[in-house]
Amino acid sequence: MRIRQLTIEPLCRFCIEVEDVTAATVVDHRRAHKGSEDLFFDPDNLQSLCAPCHDRIKREMERGKYVIRFDTSGWPI
Ligand SMILES: [Zn+2]
């Protein structure tokens, strides 16, 4: 699943949102699976991220924090 996801989506999704091009190295579950096999194996629940975005932005989101990011024009996304 990891190889398939990184082949389909080789760039970090969060970086692309701010018009940055970064190779993805982490396959992330968009919605935490919390032991659910359906969510764990659902290919539509996967996204590709770079390690810094996964370890910083996604981790803050999972902790329930509201993460404000800005596009290249300075507008929040
Ligand atoms: Zn990234």
N, CA, C, O and the ligand as a Tripos MOL2 file, in Angstrom:
@<TRIPOS>MOLECULE
protein
  309   307    78     0     0
PROTEIN
NO_CHARGES

@<TRIPOS>ATOM
      1 N           0.8250   -1.1990    0.0000 N.3       1 MET1
      2 CA          0.0000    0.0000    0.0000 C.3       1 MET1
      3 C           0.8660    1.2590    0.0000 C.2       1 MET1
      4 O           0.5460    2.2530   -0.6500 O.2       1 MET1
      5 N           1.9860    1.1900    0.7540 N.am      2 ARG2
      6 CA          2.8730    2.3510    0.8440 C.3       2 ARG2
      7 C           3.4680    2.6750   -0.5300 C.2       2 ARG2
      8 O           3.4290    3.8190   -0.9820 O.2       2 ARG2
      9 N           4.0110    1.6640   -1.1740 N.am      3 ILE3
     10 CA          4.6300    1.8740   -2.4870 C.3       3 ILE3
     11 C           3.5930    2.3650   -3.4900 C.2       3 ILE3
     12 O           3.8670    3.2690   -4.2790 O.2       3 ILE3
     13 N           2.4060    1.7710   -3.4600 N.am      4 ARG4
     14 CA          1.3360    2.1750   -4.3750 C.3       4 ARG4
     15 C           0.9920    3.6420   -4.1540 C.2       4 ARG4
     16 O           0.8890    4.4070   -5.1130 O.2       4 ARG4
     17 N           0.8130    4.0420   -2.8840 N.am      5 GLN5
     18 CA          0.4290    5.4220   -2.5750 C.3       5 GLN5
     19 C           1.5170    6.4100   -3.0160 C.2       5 GLN5
     20 O           1.2140    7.4430   -3.6140 O.2       5 GLN5
     21 N           2.7780    6.0930   -2.7220 N.am      6 LEU6
     22 CA          3.8630    7.0140   -3.0860 C.3       6 LEU6
     23 C           4.0740    7.0600   -4.5990 C.2       6 LEU6
     24 O           4.6010    8.0440   -5.1180 O.2       6 LEU6
     25 N           3.6740    6.0240   -5.3000 N.am      7 THR7
     26 CA          3.7450    6.0380   -6.7630 C.3       7 THR7
     27 C           2.6330    6.9100   -7.3410 C.2       7 THR7
     28 O           2.8570    7.6880   -8.2680 O.2       7 THR7
     29 N           1.4350    6.7690   -6.7830 N.am      8 ILE8
     30 CA          0.2910    7.5610   -7.2540 C.3       8 ILE8
     31 C           0.4660    9.0360   -6.8940 C.2       8 ILE8
     32 O           0.1810    9.9200   -7.7020 O.2       8 ILE8
     33 N           0.9320    9.2880   -5.6830 N.am      9 GLU9
     34 CA          1.0640   10.6640   -5.1830 C.3       9 GLU9
     35 C           2.4880   10.8410   -4.6280 C.2       9 GLU9
     36 O           2.6950   10.7210   -3.4210 O.2       9 GLU9
     37 N           3.4620   11.1230   -5.4930 N.am     10 PRO10
     38 CA          4.8560   11.1620   -5.0340 C.3      10 PRO10
     39 C           5.2560   12.4350   -4.3010 C.2      10 PRO10
     40 O           6.3240   12.4870   -3.6920 O.2      10 PRO10
     41 N           4.4060   13.4680   -4.3520 N.am     11 LEU11
     42 CA          4.7520   14.7350   -3.7050 C.3      11 LEU11
     43 C           3.8980   14.9530   -2.4650 C.2      11 LEU11
     44 O           2.7650   14.4810   -2.3760 O.2      11 LEU11
     45 N           4.4660   15.6760   -1.5160 N.am     12 CYS12
     46 CA          3.7710   15.9630   -0.2600 C.3      12 CYS12
     47 C           2.5350   16.8220   -0.5340 C.2      12 CYS12
     48 O           2.6270   17.8870   -1.1450 O.2      12 CYS12
     49 N           1.3910   16.3460   -0.0750 N.am     13 ARG13
     50 CA          0.1290   17.0470   -0.3060 C.3      13 ARG13
     51 C           0.0810   18.3880    0.4080 C.2      13 ARG13
     52 O          -0.4170   19.3680   -0.1470 O.2      13 ARG13
     53 N           0.5870   18.4410    1.6170 N.am     14 PHE14
     54 CA          0.5530   19.6950    2.3750 C.3      14 PHE14
     55 C           1.4740   20.7360    1.7420 C.2      14 PHE14
     56 O           1.1290   21.9170    1.6910 O.2      14 PHE14
     57 N           2.6410   20.3090    1.2610 N.am     15 CYS15
     58 CA          3.5690   21.2410    0.6250 C.3      15 CYS15
     59 C           2.9880   21.7910   -0.6670 C.2      15 CYS15
     60 O           3.1570   22.9720   -0.9700 O.2      15 CYS15
     61 N           2.3030   20.9420   -1.4320 N.am     16 ILE16
     62 CA          1.7050   21.4030   -2.6880 C.3      16 ILE16
     63 C           0.6810   22.4970   -2.4110 C.2      16 ILE16
     64 O           0.5400   23.4300   -3.2020 O.2      16 ILE16
     65 N          -0.0280   22.3900   -1.3000 N.am     17 GLU17
     66 CA         -1.0320   23.4110   -0.9590 C.3      17 GLU17
     67 C          -0.4070   24.7930   -0.7740 C.2      17 GLU17
     68 O          -1.0830   25.8090   -0.9310 O.2      17 GLU17
     69 N           0.8690   24.8280   -0.4460 N.am     18 VAL18
     70 CA          1.5590   26.1290   -0.3130 C.3      18 VAL18
     71 C           2.5620   26.3230   -1.4510 C.2      18 VAL18
     72 O           3.5290   27.0780   -1.3430 O.2      18 VAL18
     73 N           2.2840   25.5940   -2.5660 N.am     19 GLU19
     74 CA          3.0660   25.7110   -3.7960 C.3      19 GLU19
     75 C           4.5400   25.4050   -3.5820 C.2      19 GLU19
     76 O           5.4090   26.0530   -4.1650 O.2      19 GLU19
     77 N           4.8120   24.4300   -2.7550 N.am     20 ASP20
     78 CA          6.1620   23.9460   -2.5380 C.3      20 ASP20
     79 C           6.2060   22.5150   -3.0710 C.2      20 ASP20
     80 O           5.2460   21.7610   -2.9120 O.2      20 ASP20
     81 N           7.2930   22.1520   -3.6870 N.am     21 VAL21
     82 CA          7.4180   20.8160   -4.2590 C.3      21 VAL21
     83 C           8.4150   20.0270   -3.4140 C.2      21 VAL21
     84 O           9.6120   20.3120   -3.4020 O.2      21 VAL21
     85 N           7.8870   19.0280   -2.7070 N.am     22 THR22
     86 CA          8.7110   18.2150   -1.8300 C.3      22 THR22
     87 C           8.3380   16.7510   -2.0230 C.2      22 THR22
     88 O           7.1580   16.4030   -2.0560 O.2      22 THR22
     89 N           9.3260   15.9180   -2.1470 N.am     23 ALA23
     90 CA          9.0570   14.4870   -2.2870 C.3      23 ALA23
     91 C           8.4220   13.9470   -1.0100 C.2      23 ALA23
     92 O           8.8630   14.2580    0.0970 O.2      23 ALA23
     93 N           7.4030   13.1530   -1.1750 N.am     24 ALA24
     94 CA          6.7470   12.5230   -0.0260 C.3      24 ALA24
     95 C           7.5180   11.2750    0.3790 C.2      24 ALA24
     96 O           8.0110   10.5320   -0.4700 O.2      24 ALA24
     97 N           7.6140   11.0580    1.6680 N.am     25 THR25
     98 CA          8.2660    9.8510    2.1810 C.3      25 THR25
     99 C           7.3780    9.1150    3.1740 C.2      25 THR25
    100 O           7.6760    7.9900    3.5740 O.2      25 THR25
    101 N           6.2830    9.7610    3.5690 N.am     26 VAL26
    102 CA          5.4050    9.1730    4.5840 C.3      26 VAL26
    103 C           4.0150    8.9850    3.9930 C.2      26 VAL26
    104 O           3.4660    9.8940    3.3710 O.2      26 VAL26
    105 N           3.4550    7.8020    4.1920 N.am     27 VAL27
    106 CA          2.0590    7.5640    3.8150 C.3      27 VAL27
    107 C           1.2310    7.6880    5.0950 C.2      27 VAL27
    108 O           1.4080    6.9440    6.0590 O.2      27 VAL27
    109 N           0.3430    8.6400    5.0600 N.am     28 ASP28
    110 CA         -0.4260    8.9980    6.2450 C.3      28 ASP28
    111 C          -1.8890    8.6070    6.0730 C.2      28 ASP28
    112 O          -2.4390    8.6820    4.9740 O.2      28 ASP28
    113 N          -2.5120    8.1900    7.1710 N.am     29 HIS29
    114 CA         -3.9550    7.9710    7.1620 C.3      29 HIS29
    115 C          -4.6210    9.3130    7.4140 C.2      29 HIS29
    116 O          -4.4270    9.9180    8.4690 O.2      29 HIS29
    117 N          -5.3990    9.7790    6.4570 N.am     30 ARG30
    118 CA         -6.0640   11.0730    6.5980 C.3      30 ARG30
    119 C          -6.9440   11.0720    7.8370 C.2      30 ARG30
    120 O          -6.9140   12.0100    8.6330 O.2      30 ARG30
    121 N          -7.7030   10.0440    7.9890 N.am     31 ARG31
    122 CA         -8.5270    9.8780    9.1850 C.3      31 ARG31
    123 C          -7.8760    8.7840   10.0220 C.2      31 ARG31
    124 O          -7.6280    7.6860    9.5240 O.2      31 ARG31
    125 N          -7.6020    9.0710   11.2700 N.am     32 ALA32
    126 CA         -6.9460    8.0830   12.1330 C.3      32 ALA32
    127 C          -7.7560    6.7870   12.1490 C.2      32 ALA32
    128 O          -8.9690    6.8050   12.3540 O.2      32 ALA32
    129 N          -7.0740    5.6710   11.9320 N.am     33 HIS33
    130 CA         -7.7910    4.3900   11.8470 C.3      33 HIS33
    131 C          -8.1550    3.8330   13.2200 C.2      33 HIS33
    132 O          -9.1390    3.1040   13.3480 O.2      33 HIS33
    133 N          -7.3820    4.1640   14.2360 N.am     34 LYS34
    134 CA         -7.6650    3.7320   15.6130 C.3      34 LYS34
    135 C          -8.0640    2.2540   15.6890 C.2      34 LYS34
    136 O          -8.9880    1.8810   16.4110 O.2      34 LYS34
    137 N          -7.3480    1.4320   14.9330 N.am     35 GLY35
    138 CA         -7.5930   -0.0090   14.9770 C.3      35 GLY35
    139 C          -8.6240   -0.5020   13.9750 C.2      35 GLY35
    140 O          -8.8050   -1.7110   13.8320 O.2      35 GLY35
    141 N          -9.2980    0.3930   13.2840 N.am     36 SER36
    142 CA        -10.2960   -0.0230   12.2970 C.3      36 SER36
    143 C          -9.5940   -0.5300   11.0450 C.2      36 SER36
    144 O          -8.8620    0.2140   10.3920 O.2      36 SER36
    145 N          -9.8180   -1.7970   10.7110 N.am     37 GLU37
    146 CA         -9.1990   -2.3540    9.5030 C.3      37 GLU37
    147 C          -9.7570   -1.6870    8.2590 C.2      37 GLU37
    148 O          -9.0380   -1.4980    7.2780 O.2      37 GLU37
    149 N         -11.0360   -1.3280    8.2930 N.am     38 ASP38
    150 CA        -11.6440   -0.6760    7.1280 C.3      38 ASP38
    151 C         -10.9200    0.6340    6.8150 C.2      38 ASP38
    152 O         -10.5950    0.9050    5.6590 O.2      38 ASP38
    153 N         -10.6700    1.4440    7.8450 N.am     39 LEU39
    154 CA         -9.9710    2.7130    7.6310 C.3      39 LEU39
    155 C          -8.5000    2.4800    7.3200 C.2      39 LEU39
    156 O          -7.9140    3.1820    6.4960 O.2      39 LEU39
    157 N          -7.9120    1.5010    7.9770 N.am     40 PHE40
    158 CA         -6.4880    1.2360    7.7730 C.3      40 PHE40
    159 C          -6.1990    0.8420    6.3280 C.2      40 PHE40
    160 O          -5.2330    1.3230    5.7350 O.2      40 PHE40
    161 N          -7.0290   -0.0270    5.7620 N.am     41 PHE41
    162 CA         -6.7670   -0.5440    4.4160 C.3      41 PHE41
    163 C          -7.4920    0.2200    3.3170 C.2      41 PHE41
    164 O          -7.3960   -0.1550    2.1480 O.2      41 PHE41
    165 N          -8.2120    1.2760    3.6590 N.am     42 ASP42
    166 CA         -8.9340    2.0620    2.6570 C.3      42 ASP42
    167 C          -7.9500    2.9450    1.8840 C.2      42 ASP42
    168 O          -7.3780    3.8670    2.4660 O.2      42 ASP42
    169 N          -7.7390    2.6870    0.5920 N.am     43 PRO43
    170 CA         -6.7800    3.5040   -0.1630 C.3      43 PRO43
    171 C          -7.2140    4.9600   -0.2770 C.2      43 PRO43
    172 O          -6.3740    5.8390   -0.4660 O.2      43 PRO43
    173 N          -8.5080    5.2260   -0.1660 N.am     44 ASP44
    174 CA         -8.9910    6.6160   -0.2220 C.3      44 ASP44
    175 C          -8.7040    7.3710    1.0680 C.2      44 ASP44
    176 O          -8.8800    8.5870    1.1310 O.2      44 ASP44
    177 N          -8.2620    6.6510    2.0990 N.am     45 ASN45
    178 CA         -7.9480    7.2820    3.3870 C.3      45 ASN45
    179 C          -6.4540    7.5960    3.5060 C.2      45 ASN45
    180 O          -5.9790    7.9710    4.5780 O.2      45 ASN45
    181 N          -5.7250    7.4440    2.4160 N.am     46 LEU46
    182 CA         -4.2820    7.6640    2.4600 C.3      46 LEU46
    183 C          -3.9030    8.9830    1.7850 C.2      46 LEU46
    184 O          -4.5660    9.4330    0.8510 O.2      46 LEU46
    185 N          -2.8390    9.5790    2.2720 N.am     47 GLN47
    186 CA         -2.2560   10.7440    1.6110 C.3      47 GLN47
    187 C          -0.7440   10.6740    1.7970 C.2      47 GLN47
    188 O          -0.2400   10.1130    2.7710 O.2      47 GLN47
    189 N          -0.0420   11.2580    0.8390 N.am     48 SER48
    190 CA          1.4190   11.2760    0.8870 C.3      48 SER48
    191 C           1.8850   12.5930    1.4930 C.2      48 SER48
    192 O           1.4150   13.6670    1.1170 O.2      48 SER48
    193 N           2.8060   12.4950    2.4280 N.am     49 LEU49
    194 CA          3.3590   13.6830    3.0830 C.3      49 LEU49
    195 C           4.8730   13.5600    3.1700 C.2      49 LEU49
    196 O           5.4240   12.4620    3.0840 O.2      49 LEU49
    197 N           5.5380   14.6950    3.3410 N.am     50 CYS50
    198 CA          6.9640   14.6440    3.6590 C.3      50 CYS50
    199 C           7.0680   14.4750    5.1850 C.2      50 CYS50
    200 O           6.1120   14.7340    5.9150 O.2      50 CYS50
    201 N           8.2140   14.0490    5.6350 N.am     51 ALA51
    202 CA          8.3820   13.7920    7.0700 C.3      51 ALA51
    203 C           8.1690   15.0530    7.9140 C.2      51 ALA51
    204 O           7.4980   14.9710    8.9430 O.2      51 ALA51
    205 N           8.7080   16.2160    7.5280 N.am     52 PRO52
    206 CA          8.4750   17.4090    8.3510 C.3      52 PRO52
    207 C           6.9950   17.7700    8.4730 C.2      52 PRO52
    208 O           6.5440   18.1360    9.5590 O.2      52 PRO52
    209 N           6.2300   17.6770    7.3840 N.am     53 CYS53
    210 CA          4.7960   17.9800    7.4660 C.3      53 CYS53
    211 C           4.0760   16.9550    8.3290 C.2      53 CYS53
    212 O           3.2070   17.3070    9.1270 O.2      53 CYS53
    213 N           4.4370   15.6940    8.1670 N.am     54 HIS54
    214 CA          3.7940   14.6610    8.9800 C.3      54 HIS54
    215 C           4.1070   14.8440   10.4590 C.2      54 HIS54
    216 O           3.2200   14.7510   11.3070 O.2      54 HIS54
    217 N           5.3700   15.1040   10.7580 N.am     55 ASP55
    218 CA          5.7920   15.1710   12.1570 C.3      55 ASP55
    219 C           5.3860   16.4730   12.8370 C.2      55 ASP55
    220 O           5.2830   16.5270   14.0630 O.2      55 ASP55
    221 N           5.1590   17.5090   12.0590 N.am     56 ARG56
    222 CA          4.8140   18.8040   12.6550 C.3      56 ARG56
    223 C           3.3260   19.1150   12.4770 C.2      56 ARG56
    224 O           2.5830   19.1830   13.4560 O.2      56 ARG56
    225 N           2.8980   19.3030   11.2360 N.am     57 ILE57
    226 CA          1.5290   19.7510   10.9790 C.3      57 ILE57
    227 C           0.5110   18.6680   11.3190 C.2      57 ILE57
    228 O          -0.4440   18.9140   12.0560 O.2      57 ILE57
    229 N           0.7170   17.4840   10.7850 N.am     58 LYS58
    230 CA         -0.2640   16.4140   11.0050 C.3      58 LYS58
    231 C          -0.3430   16.0420   12.4840 C.2      58 LYS58
    232 O          -1.4280   15.7710   12.9990 O.2      58 LYS58
    233 N           0.7920   16.0270   13.1610 N.am     59 ARG59
    234 CA          0.7960   15.6890   14.5840 C.3      59 ARG59
    235 C          -0.0090   16.7170   15.3850 C.2      59 ARG59
    236 O          -0.7520   16.3550   16.2970 O.2      59 ARG59
    237 N           0.1420   17.9820   15.0430 N.am     60 GLU60
    238 CA         -0.6330   19.0220   15.7330 C.3      60 GLU60
    239 C          -2.1230   18.8420   15.4690 C.2      60 GLU60
    240 O          -2.9420   19.0100   16.3720 O.2      60 GLU60
    241 N          -2.4740   18.5030   14.2340 N.am     61 MET61
    242 CA         -3.8830   18.2770   13.8920 C.3      61 MET61
    243 C          -4.4500   17.1130   14.7110 C.2      61 MET61
    244 O          -5.5690   17.1860   15.2180 O.2      61 MET61
    245 N          -3.6730   16.0530   14.8320 N.am     62 GLU62
    246 CA         -4.1490   14.8830   15.5650 C.3      62 GLU62
    247 C          -4.2610   15.1590   17.0580 C.2      62 GLU62
    248 O          -5.0030   14.4810   17.7700 O.2      62 GLU62
    249 N          -3.5270   16.1480   17.5220 N.am     63 ARG63
    250 CA         -3.6420   16.5390   18.9280 C.3      63 ARG63
    251 C          -4.8150   17.4840   19.1470 C.2      63 ARG63
    252 O          -5.0350   17.9620   20.2600 O.2      63 ARG63
    253 N          -5.5640   17.7520   18.0850 N.am     64 GLY64
    254 CA         -6.7430   18.5860   18.1890 C.3      64 GLY64
    255 C          -6.4660   20.0620   18.0730 C.2      64 GLY64
    256 O          -7.3460   20.8910   18.3080 O.2      64 GLY64
    257 N          -5.2450   20.3910   17.7120 N.am     65 LYS65
    258 CA         -4.9090   21.8040   17.5750 C.3      65 LYS65
    259 C          -5.3410   22.3030   16.2000 C.2      65 LYS65
    260 O          -5.3150   21.5660   15.2150 O.2      65 LYS65
    261 N          -5.7300   23.5520   16.1600 N.am     66 TYR66
    262 CA         -6.1090   24.1760   14.9120 C.3      66 TYR66
    263 C          -4.8400   24.7390   14.2790 C.2      66 TYR66
    264 O          -4.2480   25.6860   14.7960 O.2      66 TYR66
    265 N          -4.4320   24.1570   13.1700 N.am     67 VAL67
    266 CA         -3.1880   24.5380   12.5210 C.3      67 VAL67
    267 C          -3.4980   25.5170   11.3900 C.2      67 VAL67
    268 O          -4.2230   25.1850   10.4520 O.2      67 VAL67
    269 N          -2.9520   26.7020   11.4860 N.am     68 ILE68
    270 CA         -3.1550   27.7010   10.4430 C.3      68 ILE68
    271 C          -1.9180   27.7090    9.5530 C.2      68 ILE68
    272 O          -0.7940   27.9200   10.0080 O.2      68 ILE68
    273 N          -2.1670   27.4720    8.2710 N.am     69 ARG69
    274 CA         -1.0890   27.5520    7.2940 C.3      69 ARG69
    275 C          -1.4560   28.6370    6.2990 C.2      69 ARG69
    276 O          -2.6270   28.9910    6.1590 O.2      69 ARG69
    277 N          -0.4670   29.1590    5.6150 N.am     70 PHE70
    278 CA         -0.7040   30.2670    4.6920 C.3      70 PHE70
    279 C          -0.2100   29.9100    3.3030 C.2      70 PHE70
    280 O           0.8280   29.2700    3.1360 O.2      70 PHE70
    281 N          -0.9910   30.3440    2.2980 N.am     71 ASP71
    282 CA         -0.5340   30.1110    0.9330 C.3      71 ASP71
    283 C           0.5250   31.1420    0.5690 C.2      71 ASP71
    284 O           0.9220   31.9640    1.3950 O.2      71 ASP71
    285 N           0.9720   31.0870   -0.6660 N.am     72 THR72
    286 CA          2.0810   31.9640   -1.0630 C.3      72 THR72
    287 C           1.6900   33.4390   -1.1080 C.2      72 THR72
    288 O           2.5520   34.3170   -1.1560 O.2      72 THR72
    289 N           0.3650   33.7080   -1.0910 N.am     73 SER73
    290 CA         -0.1070   35.0910   -1.0630 C.3      73 SER73
    291 C          -0.2940   35.5960    0.3600 C.2      73 SER73
    292 O          -0.5980   36.7680    0.5810 O.2      73 SER73
    293 N          -0.1090   34.7040    1.3130 N.am     74 GLY74
    294 CA         -0.2680   35.0850    2.7040 C.3      74 GLY74
    295 C          -1.6560   34.8270    3.2560 C.2      74 GLY74
    296 O          -1.9370   35.1590    4.4080 O.2      74 GLY74
    297 N          -2.5330   34.2340    2.4450 N.am     75 TRP75
    298 CA         -3.8900   33.9340    2.9140 C.3      75 TRP75
    299 C          -3.9060   32.5770    3.6280 C.2      75 TRP75
    300 O          -3.2250   31.6380    3.2140 O.2      75 TRP75
    301 N          -4.6830   32.4910    4.6910 N.am     76 PRO76
    302 CA         -4.7870   31.1980    5.3860 C.3      76 PRO76
    303 C          -5.4670   30.1530    4.5120 C.2      76 PRO76
    304 O          -6.4010   30.4570    3.7710 O.2      76 PRO76
    305 N          -4.9880   28.9300    4.6080 N.am     77 ILE77
    306 CA         -5.6080   27.8360    3.8600 C.3      77 ILE77
    307 C          -6.1580   26.8070    4.8160 C.2      77 ILE77
    308 O          -6.7220   25.8020    4.3830 O.2      77 ILE77
    309 ZN          5.4130   18.6010    3.2220 Zn       78 ZN78
@<TRIPOS>BOND
     1     1     2 1
     2     2     3 1
     3     3     4 2
     4     3     5 am
     5     5     6 1
     6     6     7 1
     7     7     8 2
     8     7     9 am
     9     9    10 1
    10    10    11 1
    11    11    12 2
    12    11    13 am
    13    13    14 1
    14    14    15 1
    15    15    16 2
    16    15    17 am
    17    17    18 1
    18    18    19 1
    19    19    20 2
    20    19    21 am
    21    21    22 1
    22    22    23 1
    23    23    24 2
    24    23    25 am
    25    25    26 1
    26    26    27 1
    27    27    28 2
    28    27    29 am
    29    29    30 1
    30    30    31 1
    31    31    32 2
    32    31    33 am
    33    33    34 1
    34    34    35 1
    35    35    36 2
    36    35    37 am
    37    37    38 1
    38    38    39 1
    39    39    40 2
    40    39    41 am
    41    41    42 1
    42    42    43 1
    43    43    44 2
    44    43    45 am
    45    45    46 1
    46    46    47 1
    47    47    48 2
    48    47    49 am
    49    49    50 1
    50    50    51 1
    51    51    52 2
    52    51    53 am
    53    53    54 1
    54    54    55 1
    55    55    56 2
    56    55    57 am
    57    57    58 1
    58    58    59 1
    59    59    60 2
    60    59    61 am
    61    61    62 1
    62    62    63 1
    63    63    64 2
    64    63    65 am
    65    65    66 1
    66    66    67 1
    67    67    68 2
    68    67    69 am
    69    69    70 1
    70    70    71 1
    71    71    72 2
    72    71    73 am
    73    73    74 1
    74    74    75 1
    75    75    76 2
    76    75    77 am
    77    77    78 1
    78    78    79 1
    79    79    80 2
    80    79    81 am
    81    81    82 1
    82    82    83 1
    83    83    84 2
    84    83    85 am
    85    85    86 1
    86    86    87 1
    87    87    88 2
    88    87    89 am
    89    89    90 1
    90    90    91 1
    91    91    92 2
    92    91    93 am
    93    93    94 1
    94    94    95 1
    95    95    96 2
    96    95    97 am
    97    97    98 1
    98    98    99 1
    99    99   100 2
   100    99   101 am
   101   101   102 1
   102   102   103 1
   103   103   104 2
   104   103   105 am
   105   105   106 1
   106   106   107 1
   107   107   108 2
   108   107   109 am
   109   109   110 1
   110   110   111 1
   111   111   112 2
   112   111   113 am
   113   113   114 1
   114   114   115 1
   115   115   116 2
   116   115   117 am
   117   117   118 1
   118   118   119 1
   119   119   120 2
   120   119   121 am
   121   121   122 1
   122   122   123 1
   123   123   124 2
   124   123   125 am
   125   125   126 1
   126   126   127 1
   127   127   128 2
   128   127   129 am
   129   129   130 1
   130   130   131 1
   131   131   132 2
   132   131   133 am
   133   133   134 1
   134   134   135 1
   135   135   136 2
   136   135   137 am
   137   137   138 1
   138   138   139 1
   139   139   140 2
   140   139   141 am
   141   141   142 1
   142   142   143 1
   143   143   144 2
   144   143   145 am
   145   145   146 1
   146   146   147 1
   147   147   148 2
   148   147   149 am
   149   149   150 1
   150   150   151 1
   151   151   152 2
   152   151   153 am
   153   153   154 1
   154   154   155 1
   155   155   156 2
   156   155   157 am
   157   157   158 1
   158   158   159 1
   159   159   160 2
   160   159   161 am
   161   161   162 1
   162   162   163 1
   163   163   164 2
   164   163   165 am
   165   165   166 1
   166   166   167 1
   167   167   168 2
   168   167   169 am
   169   169   170 1
   170   170   171 1
   171   171   172 2
   172   171   173 am
   173   173   174 1
   174   174   175 1
   175   175   176 2
   176   175   177 am
   177   177   178 1
   178   178   179 1
   179   179   180 2
   180   179   181 am
   181   181   182 1
   182   182   183 1
   183   183   184 2
   184   183   185 am
   185   185   186 1
   186   186   187 1
   187   187   188 2
   188   187   189 am
   189   189   190 1
   190   190   191 1
   191   191   192 2
   192   191   193 am
   193   193   194 1
   194   194   195 1
   195   195   196 2
   196   195   197 am
   197   197   198 1
   198   198   199 1
   199   199   200 2
   200   199   201 am
   201   201   202 1
   202   202   203 1
   203   203   204 2
   204   203   205 am
   205   205   206 1
   206   206   207 1
   207   207   208 2
   208   207   209 am
   209   209   210 1
   210   210   211 1
   211   211   212 2
   212   211   213 am
   213   213   214 1
   214   214   215 1
   215   215   216 2
   216   215   217 am
   217   217   218 1
   218   218   219 1
   219   219   220 2
   220   219   221 am
   221   221   222 1
   222   222   223 1
   223   223   224 2
   224   223   225 am
   225   225   226 1
   226   226   227 1
   227   227   228 2
   228   227   229 am
   229   229   230 1
   230   230   231 1
   231   231   232 2
   232   231   233 am
   233   233   234 1
   234   234   235 1
   235   235   236 2
   236   235   237 am
   237   237   238 1
   238   238   239 1
   239   239   240 2
   240   239   241 am
   241   241   242 1
   242   242   243 1
   243   243   244 2
   244   243   245 am
   245   245   246 1
   246   246   247 1
   247   247   248 2
   248   247   249 am
   249   249   250 1
   250   250   251 1
   251   251   252 2
   252   251   253 am
   253   253   254 1
   254   254   255 1
   255   255   256 2
   256   255   257 am
   257   257   258 1
   258   258   259 1
   259   259   260 2
   260   259   261 am
   261   261   262 1
   262   262   263 1
   263   263   264 2
   264   263   265 am
   265   265   266 1
   266   266   267 1
   267   267   268 2
   268   267   269 am
   269   269   270 1
   270   270   271 1
   271   271   272 2
   272   271   273 am
   273   273   274 1
   274   274   275 1
   275   275   276 2
   276   275   277 am
   277   277   278 1
   278   278   279 1
   279   279   280 2
   280   279   281 am
   281   281   282 1
   282   282   283 1
   283   283   284 2
   284   283   285 am
   285   285   286 1
   286   286   287 1
   287   287   288 2
   288   287   289 am
   289   289   290 1
   290   290   291 1
   291   291   292 2
   292   291   293 am
   293   293   294 1
   294   294   295 1
   295   295   296 2
   296   295   297 am
   297   297   298 1
   298   298   299 1
   299   299   300 2
   300   299   301 am
   301   301   302 1
   302   302   303 1
   303   303   304 2
   304   303   305 am
   305   305   306 1
   306   306   307 1
   307   307   308 2
@<TRIPOS>SUBSTRUCTURE
     1 MET1         2 RESIDUE 1 A MET
     2 ARG2         6 RESIDUE 1 A ARG
     3 ILE3        10 RESIDUE 1 A ILE
     4 ARG4        14 RESIDUE 1 A ARG
     5 GLN5        18 RESIDUE 1 A GLN
     6 LEU6        22 RESIDUE 1 A LEU
     7 THR7        26 RESIDUE 1 A THR
     8 ILE8        30 RESIDUE 1 A ILE
     9 GLU9        34 RESIDUE 1 A GLU
    10 PRO10       38 RESIDUE 1 A PRO
    11 LEU11       42 RESIDUE 1 A LEU
    12 CYS12       46 RESIDUE 1 A CYS
    13 ARG13       50 RESIDUE 1 A ARG
    14 PHE14       54 RESIDUE 1 A PHE
    15 CYS15       58 RESIDUE 1 A CYS
    16 ILE16       62 RESIDUE 1 A ILE
    17 GLU17       66 RESIDUE 1 A GLU
    18 VAL18       70 RESIDUE 1 A VAL
    19 GLU19       74 RESIDUE 1 A GLU
    20 ASP20       78 RESIDUE 1 A ASP
    21 VAL21       82 RESIDUE 1 A VAL
    22 THR22       86 RESIDUE 1 A THR
    23 ALA23       90 RESIDUE 1 A ALA
    24 ALA24       94 RESIDUE 1 A ALA
    25 THR25       98 RESIDUE 1 A THR
    26 VAL26      102 RESIDUE 1 A VAL
    27 VAL27      106 RESIDUE 1 A VAL
    28 ASP28      110 RESIDUE 1 A ASP
    29 HIS29      114 RESIDUE 1 A HIS
    30 ARG30      118 RESIDUE 1 A ARG
    31 ARG31      122 RESIDUE 1 A ARG
    32 ALA32      126 RESIDUE 1 A ALA
    33 HIS33      130 RESIDUE 1 A HIS
    34 LYS34      134 RESIDUE 1 A LYS
    35 GLY35      138 RESIDUE 1 A GLY
    36 SER36      142 RESIDUE 1 A SER
    37 GLU37      146 RESIDUE 1 A GLU
    38 ASP38      150 RESIDUE 1 A ASP
    39 LEU39      154 RESIDUE 1 A LEU
    40 PHE40      158 RESIDUE 1 A PHE
    41 PHE41      162 RESIDUE 1 A PHE
    42 ASP42      166 RESIDUE 1 A ASP
    43 PRO43      170 RESIDUE 1 A PRO
    44 ASP44      174 RESIDUE 1 A ASP
    45 ASN45      178 RESIDUE 1 A ASN
    46 LEU46      182 RESIDUE 1 A LEU
    47 GLN47      186 RESIDUE 1 A GLN
    48 SER48      190 RESIDUE 1 A SER
    49 LEU49      194 RESIDUE 1 A LEU
    50 CYS50      198 RESIDUE 1 A CYS
    51 ALA51      202 RESIDUE 1 A ALA
    52 PRO52      206 RESIDUE 1 A PRO
    53 CYS53      210 RESIDUE 1 A CYS
    54 HIS54      214 RESIDUE 1 A HIS
    55 ASP55      218 RESIDUE 1 A ASP
    56 ARG56      222 RESIDUE 1 A ARG
    57 ILE57      226 RESIDUE 1 A ILE
    58 LYS58      230 RESIDUE 1 A LYS
    59 ARG59      234 RESIDUE 1 A ARG
    60 GLU60      238 RESIDUE 1 A GLU
    61 MET61      242 RESIDUE 1 A MET
    62 GLU62      246 RESIDUE 1 A GLU
    63 ARG63      250 RESIDUE 1 A ARG
    64 GLY64      254 RESIDUE 1 A GLY
    65 LYS65      258 RESIDUE 1 A LYS
    66 TYR66      262 RESIDUE 1 A TYR
    67 VAL67      266 RESIDUE 1 A VAL
    68 ILE68      270 RESIDUE 1 A ILE
    69 ARG69      274 RESIDUE 1 A ARG
    70 PHE70      278 RESIDUE 1 A PHE
    71 ASP71      282 RESIDUE 1 A ASP
    72 THR72      286 RESIDUE 1 A THR
    73 SER73      290 RESIDUE 1 A SER
    74 GLY74      294 RESIDUE 1 A GLY
    75 TRP75      298 RESIDUE 1 A TRP
    76 PRO76      302 RESIDUE 1 A PRO
    77 ILE77      306 RESIDUE 1 A ILE
    78 ZN78       309 GROUP 0 **** ****
